[in-house]
Amino acid sequence: MMSEMIHAARNVCAAFFTIASLALTAPAHAQCSGDIDGGGLVDGVDLAILLLAWGTPGQGQYDADLNNDGIVDGSDLGMLLVSWGQCAVVPSWATLIEAAPDPAVVTSSTLRAAITATGYAWRVKDTATQIEMMLIPPGTFQMGCSASQQYGCYGWENPVHTVTLTNAFYMGRYEVTQAQWQARMGWNPSYFQSASSQVPAAQVPDRPVEQVSWNTIQGFLAQTGMRLPTEAEWEYAYRAGTTTAFHGYTGNPSGTNDDNLVGNIAWYWSNSNSQTRPVGGKLANGYGLHDMSGNVREWVNDWWSSAYYSSSPQNNPTGPASGVDRVVRGGSWDSYTGYLRASARYYVTPDYAYGYRLGFRVARAPF
């Protein structure tokens, strides 16, 4: 009987687990692949269940066949051991993709540790929209001027100041695409809706949506429960622990000030052939975010003020209380590298939708 099997497993665990560890519980929405008994924790109980089911199909309520290959064996044991410990919490609005940060994507051990310390799953999809999102952990960084070798900073990128974000948040891995906008809003405002020699018809829906104003985007956000990132969140996420003009990437994780290397991370005037490209075509930064530097400029939530940095609070700044223009971040397919820098910022009236170079990326709190 399976109940006898569970009882035996707990007896086995008693020899090497303390009462405190057995008492650990996780919220019902905590998920990880090795959590066979559904307790929100991968521990000796799950290990004992797996060992008792060794060599069997592992079916039933407590299915130890973790990789669904028809037999409980060393592959399943490996999956269990990799996920050992407290399971990551998956938001109620999300579907889990990966609980723990992938070292091949988040190459910095410091960033991986910060993500894991939040207790939230690293990579999820918003279930309703299928927008993929990455967890950005809380932290402190220096916000403001990062000059490149070819371009200095505007005055409104100063003074450089310390910013602390005290809460973890999720951010879209990619810019919102034409297909994602169309599915939710029922229309497509984008200029680049046609195929080209570089972008076949099948890939056009994966171009970023553009020709959307800040005001129009509010309708999308209201329907999805998402929001725009603040300007501070956007720059913090862009930098991913780097302090250079341009964020890091595979092979150059510390970032760079060399404008000649920007083609690794961005579609811009030099390589875009005067058009947007399907999202995710360039190398990601240290959090796994793509196209932060180019493709389309991105609206953020803040009102614009050229002097805001002089009075910005250190913790969780959200921009001026009012204004005329809204902030846009990142460069676009027609930008020079000066606009692709981490600290580059600009402003547009919130009703402006034209120029086919303005899009957005979503953010969301875990709960």
C-alpha positions as CSV (number, residue, x, y, z in Angstrom):
1,M,0.0,0.0,0.0
2,M,1.2,3.5,-0.8
3,S,0.3,4.7,2.7
4,E,2.6,2.0,4.1
5,M,5.3,3.1,1.7
6,I,5.1,6.7,2.9
7,H,5.1,5.6,6.5
8,A,8.2,3.5,5.9
9,A,9.9,6.4,4.1
10,R,9.4,8.7,7.1
11,N,10.8,6.1,9.4
12,V,13.9,5.9,7.2
13,C,14.3,9.7,7.3
14,A,14.0,9.8,11.0
15,A,17.5,8.5,11.3
16,F,19.1,11.5,9.6
17,F,16.6,14.3,9.9
18,T,15.9,16.5,12.9
19,I,12.4,17.3,14.0
20,A,12.9,20.9,12.9
21,S,13.7,19.9,9.4
22,L,10.7,17.7,9.1
23,A,8.5,20.5,10.4
24,L,9.5,22.8,7.5
25,T,6.6,23.6,5.3
26,A,6.2,25.7,2.2
27,P,3.2,27.5,0.7
28,A,0.9,25.3,-1.5
29,H,2.2,27.1,-4.6
30,A,5.8,26.1,-3.9
31,Q,7.0,23.8,-6.7
32,C,10.0,21.8,-7.7
33,S,10.5,18.6,-9.7
34,G,11.9,16.5,-6.8
35,D,9.1,17.2,-4.4
36,I,7.4,13.8,-4.7
37,D,5.2,14.0,-1.6
38,G,4.1,17.6,-2.3
39,G,5.4,19.0,1.0
40,G,7.1,22.0,-0.6
41,L,10.5,20.6,0.4
42,V,12.8,18.1,-1.4
43,D,14.3,16.1,1.5
44,G,14.9,12.7,2.8
45,V,11.2,11.8,2.7
46,D,11.3,12.2,-1.1
47,L,14.6,10.4,-1.4
48,A,13.2,7.4,0.6
49,I,10.1,7.3,-1.6
50,L,12.2,7.3,-4.7
51,L,14.5,4.5,-3.4
52,L,11.6,2.3,-2.3
53,A,10.1,2.7,-5.9
54,W,13.5,2.0,-7.6
55,G,13.1,0.0,-10.7
56,T,9.4,0.4,-11.0
57,P,7.3,2.6,-13.2
58,G,6.7,4.9,-10.2
59,Q,3.1,5.7,-11.0
60,G,0.4,6.8,-8.5
61,Q,-0.2,9.7,-6.3
62,Y,3.5,9.8,-5.2
63,D,5.1,9.4,-8.6
64,A,8.8,9.0,-8.3
65,D,9.4,8.7,-12.1
66,L,10.4,12.4,-12.2
67,N,11.5,12.4,-15.9
68,N,8.5,10.3,-17.0
69,D,10.6,7.7,-18.9
70,G,8.7,4.7,-17.4
71,I,11.2,3.7,-14.8
72,V,12.5,5.0,-11.5
73,D,16.3,5.0,-11.8
74,G,19.5,7.1,-11.6
75,S,18.1,9.8,-13.8
76,D,15.3,10.5,-11.4
77,L,17.7,10.4,-8.5
78,G,19.8,13.0,-10.2
79,M,16.8,15.3,-10.7
80,L,15.8,14.9,-7.1
81,L,19.3,15.8,-5.8
82,V,19.6,18.8,-8.0
83,S,16.4,20.3,-6.6
84,W,17.2,19.4,-2.9
85,G,16.0,21.8,-0.3
86,Q,13.2,24.3,-0.1
87,C,11.1,24.6,-3.2
88,A,10.8,27.9,-5.1
89,V,7.5,29.7,-4.7
90,V,5.6,30.2,-7.9
91,P,3.2,33.2,-8.1
92,S,-0.5,32.3,-8.4
93,W,-0.6,34.0,-11.8
94,A,2.3,32.1,-13.2
95,T,3.3,28.7,-14.6
96,L,6.7,27.4,-13.7
97,I,9.5,27.1,-16.3
98,E,12.6,26.8,-14.2
99,A,12.7,27.1,-10.4
100,A,16.5,27.8,-10.0
101,P,18.6,30.1,-12.0
102,D,20.5,28.4,-14.8
103,P,24.3,29.0,-14.4
104,A,24.6,29.1,-18.2
105,V,22.3,32.1,-18.3
106,V,22.9,33.8,-14.9
107,T,26.7,33.3,-14.9
108,S,27.4,35.3,-11.8
109,S,27.3,33.2,-8.6
110,T,26.4,36.4,-6.7
111,L,23.3,37.0,-8.8
112,R,22.3,33.4,-8.6
113,A,22.6,33.5,-4.8
114,A,20.5,36.7,-4.7
115,I,17.8,35.2,-6.9
116,T,17.7,32.0,-4.8
117,A,17.6,33.9,-1.6
118,T,14.2,35.5,-2.5
119,G,12.5,32.0,-2.4
120,Y,10.7,32.7,-5.7
121,A,11.0,30.8,-8.9
122,W,13.5,32.2,-11.3
123,R,11.8,31.7,-14.6
124,V,8.0,31.7,-15.1
125,K,5.3,32.4,-17.7
126,D,2.3,34.6,-17.0
127,T,-0.3,31.9,-17.5
128,A,-2.9,34.2,-19.1
129,T,-0.7,35.9,-21.7
130,Q,2.2,33.3,-21.9
131,I,4.7,36.2,-21.5
132,E,7.9,34.8,-20.1
133,M,9.3,36.6,-17.0
134,M,12.5,36.5,-15.1
135,L,12.9,37.2,-11.4
136,I,15.0,40.3,-10.5
137,P,16.1,40.1,-6.9
138,P,16.3,43.2,-4.5
139,G,19.6,45.0,-4.3
140,T,21.6,48.2,-4.4
141,F,23.4,49.8,-7.3
142,Q,24.8,53.1,-8.6
143,M,22.3,54.7,-10.9
144,G,23.3,57.2,-13.5
145,C,26.1,58.2,-15.9
146,S,27.9,55.3,-17.6
147,A,29.8,56.8,-20.6
148,S,31.0,54.6,-23.4
149,Q,34.3,55.0,-25.4
150,Q,32.5,57.0,-28.1
151,Y,29.7,58.8,-26.2
152,G,29.6,60.7,-22.9
153,C,26.5,61.3,-20.7
154,Y,23.8,63.9,-20.9
155,G,23.5,66.2,-17.9
156,W,20.3,64.5,-16.9
157,E,22.1,61.3,-16.3
158,N,23.8,62.9,-13.3
159,P,24.4,62.9,-10.4
160,V,25.3,59.2,-10.1
161,H,23.5,58.1,-6.9
162,T,22.9,55.1,-4.8
163,V,19.5,53.3,-5.3
164,T,18.2,50.4,-3.3
165,L,15.3,48.3,-4.5
166,T,14.0,46.4,-1.5
167,N,11.6,44.1,-3.2
168,A,12.0,41.3,-5.8
169,F,10.0,41.7,-9.0
170,Y,9.4,39.9,-12.2
171,M,10.4,41.5,-15.6
172,G,9.5,40.4,-19.1
173,R,12.4,38.4,-20.6
174,Y,11.6,40.0,-23.9
175,E,9.8,43.1,-25.2
176,V,6.1,42.5,-25.6
177,T,5.5,41.1,-29.1
178,Q,3.0,41.9,-31.8
179,A,1.4,38.5,-31.2
180,Q,1.0,39.1,-27.5
181,W,-0.5,42.5,-28.0
182,Q,-2.8,41.2,-30.7
183,A,-4.0,38.3,-28.6
184,R,-5.0,40.6,-25.7
185,M,-6.1,43.8,-27.5
186,G,-7.5,42.5,-30.7
187,W,-5.5,44.8,-33.0
188,N,-2.0,45.5,-34.0
189,P,-0.7,49.1,-34.2
190,S,2.8,48.1,-35.4
191,Y,4.5,49.6,-38.5
192,F,6.6,46.5,-39.1
193,Q,3.9,44.0,-39.8
194,S,5.3,42.7,-43.1
195,A,7.9,40.1,-43.8
196,S,11.3,41.1,-45.2
197,S,14.4,39.3,-46.5
198,Q,15.7,39.2,-42.9
199,V,12.4,38.4,-41.1
200,P,10.2,35.7,-42.7
201,A,6.5,35.9,-42.4
202,A,6.4,33.2,-39.7
203,Q,8.6,35.4,-37.4
204,V,6.8,38.7,-37.9
205,P,4.5,38.1,-34.9
206,D,7.6,37.8,-32.7
207,R,8.7,41.3,-33.6
208,P,8.1,43.8,-30.7
209,V,4.9,45.7,-30.8
210,E,5.5,49.4,-31.6
211,Q,3.6,52.6,-32.3
212,V,2.0,52.3,-28.8
213,S,1.8,55.3,-26.6
214,W,2.2,55.2,-22.8
215,N,-1.5,56.0,-22.5
216,T,-2.5,53.1,-24.8
217,I,-0.4,50.6,-23.0
218,Q,-2.4,51.2,-19.8
219,G,-5.3,49.3,-21.4
220,F,-3.0,46.3,-21.9
221,L,-1.7,46.5,-18.4
222,A,-5.2,46.8,-16.9
223,Q,-6.3,43.6,-18.7
224,T,-3.2,41.6,-17.7
225,G,-2.6,42.7,-14.1
226,M,0.9,43.8,-15.1
227,R,2.7,47.1,-15.0
228,L,5.6,49.1,-16.5
229,P,8.8,48.9,-14.6
230,T,10.0,52.0,-12.8
231,E,13.0,53.8,-14.3
232,A,15.2,52.6,-11.4
233,E,14.0,49.0,-11.8
234,W,14.7,49.2,-15.6
235,E,18.3,50.4,-15.1
236,Y,19.0,47.9,-12.3
237,A,17.7,45.1,-14.4
238,Y,19.6,46.2,-17.4
239,R,22.9,46.4,-15.5
240,A,22.5,43.0,-13.9
241,G,25.4,43.7,-11.6
242,T,27.6,45.5,-14.1
243,T,28.8,49.1,-13.9
244,T,29.8,49.6,-17.6
245,A,28.1,51.5,-20.4
246,F,26.7,48.3,-21.9
247,H,25.6,45.2,-20.0
248,G,27.4,41.9,-19.9
249,Y,26.7,38.8,-21.9
250,T,28.0,35.3,-22.5
251,G,31.8,35.6,-23.0
252,N,31.9,39.1,-21.5
253,P,29.9,38.9,-18.3
254,S,31.4,42.1,-16.7
255,G,30.0,44.3,-19.5
256,T,31.9,46.7,-21.7
257,N,32.4,50.4,-22.6
258,D,33.4,49.4,-26.2
259,D,30.8,50.6,-28.7
260,N,32.1,48.2,-31.3
261,L,30.9,45.3,-29.2
262,V,27.3,46.4,-29.0
263,G,26.2,44.3,-31.9
264,N,26.4,41.3,-29.6
265,I,23.5,42.5,-27.5
266,A,21.5,45.0,-29.7
267,W,19.7,45.6,-32.9
268,Y,20.6,49.2,-33.8
269,W,21.3,51.5,-36.7
270,S,24.5,49.6,-37.7
271,N,23.0,46.1,-38.0
272,S,19.2,46.3,-38.1
273,N,18.7,47.1,-41.8
274,S,16.2,49.8,-40.7
275,Q,13.7,47.5,-39.1
276,T,12.8,45.7,-35.9
277,R,13.7,42.1,-35.4
278,P,12.1,39.1,-33.6
279,V,12.7,39.4,-29.9
280,G,15.5,37.4,-28.3
281,G,17.8,37.5,-31.3
282,K,20.8,39.0,-29.4
283,L,22.6,37.8,-26.4
284,A,21.0,38.2,-23.0
285,N,22.3,40.1,-20.0
286,G,23.2,38.6,-16.6
287,Y,19.5,38.2,-15.6
288,G,18.6,36.5,-18.9
289,L,16.8,39.6,-20.3
290,H,17.1,40.3,-24.1
291,D,16.9,43.4,-26.2
292,M,17.4,45.8,-23.3
293,S,19.8,47.9,-25.5
294,G,18.0,48.0,-28.8
295,N,15.2,46.8,-31.1
296,V,12.6,49.3,-29.7
297,R,12.8,51.9,-27.0
298,E,10.8,51.0,-23.9
299,W,8.4,53.0,-22.0
300,V,8.8,53.0,-18.2
301,N,6.3,54.2,-15.7
302,D,8.0,57.4,-14.4
303,W,7.2,61.0,-15.1
304,W,10.3,62.8,-16.6
305,S,12.4,65.4,-14.9
306,S,15.9,66.3,-15.9
307,A,16.7,67.2,-12.3
308,Y,15.1,64.3,-10.6
309,Y,18.4,62.5,-9.8
310,S,19.4,65.4,-7.5
311,S,16.4,64.7,-5.2
312,S,15.6,61.1,-5.8
313,P,15.1,59.0,-2.7
314,Q,17.5,56.1,-2.2
315,N,14.9,53.4,-1.6
316,N,12.5,52.4,-4.4
317,P,12.4,55.7,-6.3
318,T,9.3,56.0,-8.6
319,G,10.0,59.3,-10.3
320,P,8.4,62.8,-9.9
321,A,4.9,63.0,-8.6
322,S,3.8,64.7,-11.8
323,G,5.1,66.0,-15.2
324,V,4.5,66.5,-18.8
325,D,6.5,63.7,-20.4
326,R,7.2,60.1,-19.5
327,V,10.6,58.4,-19.5
328,V,11.7,56.0,-22.2
329,R,14.7,53.7,-21.9
330,G,17.0,51.7,-24.1
331,G,17.7,52.4,-27.8
332,S,15.9,51.2,-30.9
333,W,16.7,49.8,-34.3
334,D,17.7,53.2,-35.6
335,S,19.7,54.4,-32.5
336,Y,23.4,55.2,-32.2
337,T,25.2,53.4,-29.5
338,G,25.1,56.4,-27.2
339,Y,21.4,55.7,-26.7
340,L,22.0,52.0,-25.9
341,R,24.0,52.7,-22.7
342,A,22.7,51.6,-19.3
343,S,22.2,55.1,-18.1
344,A,20.8,56.7,-21.3
345,R,17.4,58.2,-20.7
346,Y,15.0,60.2,-22.7
347,Y,11.4,61.6,-22.6
348,V,8.3,61.5,-24.8
349,T,4.8,62.8,-24.2
350,P,2.6,59.9,-23.0
351,D,0.1,60.2,-25.9
352,Y,2.9,59.8,-28.5
353,A,2.6,56.6,-30.5
354,Y,4.3,57.2,-33.8
355,G,7.8,56.8,-35.2
356,Y,7.6,53.0,-35.1
357,R,10.4,52.8,-32.5
358,L,8.5,52.8,-29.1
359,G,7.5,49.6,-27.4
360,F,7.5,48.3,-23.8
361,R,8.4,45.5,-21.4
362,V,6.2,44.4,-18.6
363,A,6.9,43.9,-14.9
364,R,5.0,42.4,-12.0
365,A,5.3,41.8,-8.3
366,P,5.4,38.1,-7.3
367,F,2.1,38.5,-5.4
